[in-house]
Amino acid sequence: NIYGQKPIENFNIELMSRTPIRSNCNDIWGFLDKNGTEYAVIGSNIGTHVYSLEDPKKPRLRYEALGARSVWRDIKYYKGFLYATADQDTFGLTIIDVRKAPDTISHSQWKPTLQIGNNTGRLLRAHNLYIDSLGFAYLAGHNLSRRGVMIIDLNKDPMNPEYKSSADRFYSHD
């Protein structure tokens, strides 16, 4: 390994390939496309990278949503869309449409102006993201107000979520 430490037990895991990424990485997620092909989604200091694993020994970069320079990115998948946060810069919530992957993948930045408590501002960043099974996303450590948890609904328009509520008394990390 890269730190010169003794290898640990492999837990029945086999390394299939290595893929160079030109930046430090900070998160990983995955999804299946409409054909059942697995994808690895890698967060890095410069963006979100979508790799097809149709041949696990030769991952194929299918898309990059470059943007916020950040040491932390959090990525989740919900019903044909990837949602990625970054805790630095001003890119808001990155929404990647992978419904037609591998042929067509695109992304946009969701940066609405919202009122949380007595504060109005534009969503520019968040540290964490969680999406429940009902299609509600929870953004923690965002840049608005006291940086608590913001709740948004992904169901009506996945590319333009609807702000629902917040728990904003204290900063929230995870």
C-alpha positions as CSV (number, residue, x, y, z in Angstrom):
1,N,0.0,0.0,0.0
2,I,1.0,3.6,-0.4
3,Y,1.9,4.1,3.3
4,G,4.3,1.2,3.6
5,Q,2.1,-0.6,6.1
6,K,1.7,-4.3,6.2
7,P,-1.4,-5.4,4.2
8,I,-4.5,-6.3,6.2
9,E,-6.8,-9.2,5.7
10,N,-8.5,-8.9,2.3
11,F,-12.1,-9.8,3.5
12,N,-12.7,-11.6,0.2
13,I,-12.1,-8.5,-1.8
14,E,-10.2,-8.6,-5.1
15,L,-8.5,-5.5,-6.6
16,M,-9.8,-5.4,-10.2
17,S,-8.1,-2.3,-11.5
18,R,-6.6,1.1,-10.6
19,T,-7.7,4.3,-12.2
20,P,-5.5,7.5,-12.0
21,I,-7.4,10.6,-11.0
22,R,-5.5,13.9,-11.3
23,S,-6.5,15.1,-7.8
24,N,-6.9,13.8,-4.3
25,C,-10.1,11.9,-3.8
26,N,-12.5,12.3,-0.9
27,D,-15.7,10.2,-1.5
28,I,-17.1,7.3,-3.4
29,W,-20.6,6.2,-4.3
30,G,-22.2,4.0,-6.9
31,F,-25.3,3.3,-8.9
32,L,-26.8,1.0,-11.6
33,D,-27.9,2.4,-15.0
34,K,-31.0,1.4,-16.9
35,N,-29.2,-1.6,-18.4
36,G,-27.9,-2.9,-15.0
37,T,-24.3,-1.6,-15.5
38,E,-22.6,-0.6,-12.3
39,Y,-20.9,2.8,-12.0
40,A,-18.4,4.2,-9.5
41,V,-18.7,7.9,-8.7
42,I,-15.6,9.4,-7.2
43,G,-15.5,12.8,-5.5
44,S,-12.2,14.6,-5.8
45,N,-10.7,18.0,-4.9
46,I,-11.8,19.3,-8.3
47,G,-15.1,17.6,-9.0
48,T,-17.2,14.5,-9.4
49,H,-16.1,11.7,-11.7
50,V,-18.5,9.1,-13.1
51,Y,-16.9,5.8,-14.2
52,S,-18.7,2.9,-16.0
53,L,-17.7,-0.5,-14.7
54,E,-19.1,-2.4,-17.6
55,D,-15.6,-4.0,-17.7
56,P,-14.4,-3.8,-14.0
57,K,-10.8,-4.4,-15.2
58,K,-11.0,-1.3,-17.4
59,P,-13.2,1.4,-15.7
60,R,-14.3,4.0,-18.3
61,L,-14.6,7.7,-17.4
62,R,-18.1,8.6,-18.7
63,Y,-18.5,12.1,-17.2
64,E,-16.8,14.7,-15.0
65,A,-18.7,17.5,-13.3
66,L,-15.7,19.7,-12.5
67,G,-16.2,22.7,-10.3
68,A,-15.8,23.5,-6.6
69,R,-12.3,23.1,-5.3
70,S,-12.9,21.4,-2.0
71,V,-11.2,18.9,0.3
72,W,-14.6,17.4,1.0
73,R,-17.3,16.3,-1.4
74,D,-20.3,14.1,-0.5
75,I,-22.3,12.2,-3.2
76,K,-25.6,10.3,-3.2
77,Y,-27.8,8.8,-5.8
78,Y,-31.6,8.9,-6.1
79,K,-33.8,7.8,-9.0
80,G,-31.5,8.6,-11.9
81,F,-29.7,11.6,-10.4
82,L,-26.5,12.1,-8.5
83,Y,-26.4,14.8,-5.9
84,A,-23.0,16.2,-4.8
85,T,-22.1,18.7,-2.2
86,A,-18.8,20.5,-1.6
87,D,-17.9,22.3,1.6
88,Q,-15.9,25.0,-0.1
89,D,-16.3,27.4,-3.0
90,T,-19.7,28.6,-4.4
91,F,-21.1,25.8,-6.6
92,G,-24.2,25.0,-4.5
93,L,-25.6,21.5,-5.0
94,T,-24.3,19.7,-8.1
95,I,-27.1,17.6,-9.7
96,I,-25.9,15.1,-12.3
97,D,-28.6,13.5,-14.6
98,V,-27.6,9.9,-15.3
99,R,-31.0,8.6,-16.4
100,K,-29.6,8.1,-20.0
101,A,-26.2,6.9,-19.0
102,P,-23.9,5.9,-20.6
103,D,-25.0,7.8,-23.7
104,T,-26.0,11.1,-22.2
105,I,-25.0,12.5,-18.8
106,S,-25.3,16.2,-17.9
107,H,-25.2,18.3,-14.8
108,S,-26.3,21.7,-13.3
109,Q,-25.7,23.7,-10.2
110,W,-28.6,24.3,-7.8
111,K,-28.0,27.6,-6.0
112,P,-31.4,28.9,-4.9
113,T,-31.9,32.0,-2.7
114,L,-33.6,30.7,0.4
115,Q,-34.9,32.2,3.7
116,I,-33.9,30.2,6.7
117,G,-35.1,31.7,10.0
118,N,-34.5,35.4,9.7
119,N,-31.7,35.0,7.2
120,T,-32.0,35.1,3.4
121,G,-29.1,34.0,1.2
122,R,-28.0,31.8,-1.7
123,L,-27.1,28.2,-1.1
124,L,-23.4,28.0,-2.0
125,R,-22.0,24.9,-0.3
126,A,-22.7,22.1,2.2
127,H,-20.6,19.6,4.0
128,N,-22.8,16.5,4.0
129,L,-25.7,15.1,2.1
130,Y,-28.1,12.3,3.0
131,I,-31.1,11.1,0.9
132,D,-33.9,9.0,2.5
133,S,-36.0,6.4,0.7
134,L,-38.9,8.9,0.3
135,G,-36.8,11.4,-1.8
136,F,-36.0,13.9,0.8
137,A,-32.4,15.2,0.9
138,Y,-30.8,16.6,4.1
139,L,-27.9,19.0,3.6
140,A,-25.8,19.5,6.7
141,G,-23.3,22.2,7.4
142,H,-24.5,24.5,4.6
143,N,-23.5,28.1,4.3
144,L,-26.9,29.6,5.3
145,S,-27.8,31.0,8.7
146,R,-26.4,28.8,11.5
147,R,-25.3,26.0,9.1
148,G,-27.7,23.4,10.4
149,V,-29.7,20.9,8.4
150,M,-31.7,21.9,5.4
151,I,-34.4,19.5,4.0
152,I,-35.3,19.5,0.3
153,D,-37.8,17.4,-1.7
154,L,-36.3,15.7,-4.8
155,N,-39.6,14.2,-6.0
156,K,-41.4,16.9,-8.1
157,D,-38.5,18.2,-10.0
158,P,-35.2,16.4,-9.4
159,M,-33.2,19.1,-11.1
160,N,-34.8,21.9,-9.1
161,P,-35.5,20.6,-5.6
162,E,-38.1,22.2,-3.4
163,Y,-37.0,23.6,-0.1
164,K,-39.1,22.1,2.7
165,S,-37.7,23.0,6.1
166,S,-34.6,23.3,8.2
167,A,-33.3,22.5,11.7
168,D,-31.0,25.4,12.1
169,R,-30.3,26.0,15.8
170,F,-26.7,24.7,15.6
171,Y,-24.1,23.8,13.1
172,S,-24.5,20.3,11.9
173,H,-21.7,18.2,10.5
174,D,-22.9,14.6,9.8
